[in-house]
Amino acid sequence: MVRVVVADDEGLVRAGVRAILDSAKDIEVVAEAEDGLLAVEMIRRHRPDVVLLDVRMPNLSGLDAISGIRAISPDTAVIVLTTFLEDDYIAGALHDGALGFMLKAADPRELIDGVRAVADGAAYLSPRVARRVIAGLGAGRMNREAAARKRVAGLTTRERELLGLLVAGLSNAEVGRRMHLAEGTVKSYVSAILSRLEVRNRVQAAIIGHEAGLAPQEPSSS
């Protein structure tokens, strides 16, 4: 019998997933959780074979819960079940140890097959997710972009705006004119960005900004 915990902040979703899984004679839903912290506690208490995690939950997101779950119950296979088909979520989940990534819009049979697969130690991706992963495999693009976005998220709004101008190849003087800053202030901003991103020069910073999808901002109206 495959024992499963279902974690989602929407009661109707949990009820629907339970109904689907209960229709399989070899699968048993042993607990439900409406947030990430409770999901971790249910894993600790029940030690299930599989946990289905929503990405966005209160208190602790599904992605943030993966590492904790892997630490307290390494034999529990994690499937992320979400409506959000985003590269950052896919790369983050798989990097942290999830064996499955599925969409809530998937066919009910697919959900059962996915639970069985990860319980047996295999990986399982919804077909649309698999296509995104394959498309992102070239030169590790998906992982690089996810990592770049994570690093850029630590910058202030003003720093991200300035980094976008570095991506465009603007000099300090041109950045100063665009953002109405003294050139010395621009240099201070650039130094802070290099420090926060932990890179040596503005070229490396611009590469990270490009991979994070930062685009130059339009000139501000005076």
N, C-alpha and C positions, 0 to 999 in steps of 0.2 A: 504494500500500500504506500503510495506517495503522499506524504503529509505536507500540507501547504499553508502558509500564512499569506493573507491578502491585505495589503496596506494601500489605502487610498482615502483621501479626505472627503470623498463624495459617497454617501451611503448607498445611493442607487447603483453606482458603479460596483461597489463591493458586493451588493446583493446580486447583480447581474453576473459578475465573475464567479461568485459562489455557486449560482444556479448552473452555470456552464460546467464547472469542474465537478459538481456533485452528480452530473449526468454520467460521468465516467466511473465505472465500478472500482477502478484501481487508484482513484485519487480522493483524498479526504482533506477538506479545509478545516484546520484545527483551531484557527484564530483569525481575527480581523483587527486592523488598527487604522485609526483615522489620522495619525500623524507619524512622523519619522521616529520620534523618541519612543512612542508606544510600540512601534514596529520592532525596534531594537529590543525592547523589553519582552515582547512576545517571542522573539527569536531565542532570547536567553531562557525563557520559561519552557518553550515547547521543542526547541531544537528540530525544526522541520527540515524536510528534504529540500524544499523550494520556498522562496519568498517572492511574491509579486509586488513590486514597488512602483508607486506613482512617482513622477519626477518632482512635481510641485506639491508639497504638503507643508502644513504649519509646523512650527517648532524646529523641525529638522527635515530638509528636503530628502527625497529619495536618493539622489546622487551622494549627498553628504552622509547618508546612513550606510552606504555600501561598505566603507572601510570598517566601521564599527561592527557591522554584522559579520564581516569576514574575520575580524579579530576574535569575536566571542564564539562563533560557530563556523569554522572554516569548511565544514562539510555541507553547509546550507548553500545551495545554488541560488544565485540571484538573477531574476528576470526583471528588467525595467519595462513597465507597461504604461504607455503614455499616449497622448494625442499629439505631442510635439515632435515632429521629424526634423530635428536640428543637429547639425554636425557636432556642435559642442557637447550636446547631451550624449550623443552616440559615442564619441571618442572618450568622454569623461567616464561614462559607465563601463565601457570595455576596458579602459586603462585601469580602473579601480577594482576590476575583478568580476564584473557581471558576466554571466554566461549567455544571457539572452537579452534582446531588445525587441519589444513588440509594440504594435500600435493597437489602441483600443478599438479601432475600426476594423480590426482583423476578423476573419471568419471564426466563429466559435470553435470549429474543429481545429483550427490552427493553434488556438490557445491551449487546448488539451495536448496537441502534439508537442508544443513547445515545452510545457511542463514535464512531459514524459522524457523529452530529449535531454533537458538539463539535469533532470534527476539521474539520468544514466551517465552523466559526465560529458555530454556533448554540448556544443554551442548551438543556439537557435536564434536566427534573426528573421523578422518578417521580411517578405520579398522586397518591399519598398526600401526597407532599412538596408538589406543586403546590397541593393543596387547603389545606394549612397556610399556604403563602405567601399565597394569595389571601385566606384568612381573616384573616391578620395585616396586610394592607395598609391597613386602615382607620386613618387618622391615624398611620401608621407604628408601630403598636403593637409589632410584632415587634422592630424595631430599637431602640425605646426600652427595651423590657424587657431585651433582651440587653445594652444599654449600661449600664442601671441595675444589673443583676446583676454586671457586670464591675467597676463602681465600688464596689459594696458589698462585693465579695470582698476588698477591701483593708482592711476594718475588722476589728478584733479580735472575738472572739465576744461579749464584753461590750458592745462598741460596737454590734454588730448587734442585740443584745437591747434596748438602750436606744433605738436607732433605731426598732425595732418599736413601742415605747411612744409615740414621737413620732408615728408613723403613726396611732396610736389617739387622738391629740389630748391626751395627758396633759400636765399642767403639770410644771415642775421638782419641785415639792413632791410631787406624786402619783407621779412617777417615783421620787423618793427613797424614798417609803414602799414602793412596789412592789419596789424592788431593794435596800432596806435600806441606802441611801446618804444621806449628808448632802447638803443642797441645794447647798452650795458644790461638792461633788464632782460632783454631777450637772451643774452649770454647766460644770465643767472638761471633763467627758465630751462635752457638747454642743459646746463650742468645738473640741475635737479632731475630732469628727465633721464639723463644718462645714469645717474645714481640709482633712481628708482627702478629702472629697467635692468640695471646691472650689466651695462654694455660700456665699451671703451670709447666709441665715437658716434657721431651723428649718422653715419652711414648705417651702422648696425641698428641704431634706433629707428631709422627710416624703414629698414627692412621689416622690423617687428611691426611698425605702424602699418606698412603695406599689407602684411599677412593678417593683421587684425581688421583690415577693411576700412581704415581711416582715410577719409577723403578730405582734400583741402576745403576749408570753409570759404564761403563767398565773402567778399569785402564787406565790412560793416558800413552802413550809411552814416555819414557824418552830420 
